[in-house]
């Protein structure tokens, strides 16, 4: 199946957080362990563009984190599944609760724990700095690293492939 054929059916984007929406580093500070993460604003804008195009976007993360919840709320994400140490179980729960088929999902992961849902996703994507093992399941490896625009890059490819890119940019082109 060609990339345009794969992309045409995608209705949802499922994102890992650490190493995908962030560069994978986690900092602690400010008293009782407060977690600090850094998110790329271009990834956030890409997520908003995808949602404007009618694509649901959400998180499937192995970690539970206040930072994840704040970012999800700030972006108005469609769903948030945290603490999913078994990513496959989390994936299956997400699909059932969101009424999605695996073929309708783009999944972006960065490490071996993401391989089970990536094997099942319609459009599995990995980030530039992911281990080479992910190439066995990913259809696309981004040029940008996790937390450094990889999500935006993958969303642009998706929206352009679906013919939605120009329409979501119209309001900025006036």
Protein Blocks (a to p, Z undefined) as FASTA:
>chain_A
ZZklmmmmpcbdcddfehplpgoiacdeeijadddddddfklmmmmmmmmmnopacdddd
fbdcfklmmmmmmnopabdcehilblmlmmmmmmmmnopafklpccddfbfklmmmmmmp
mbdcddfkbcfklmmmpmbdcfbdghiopmmmmmmmmmmmnopmmmmmmmmmZZ
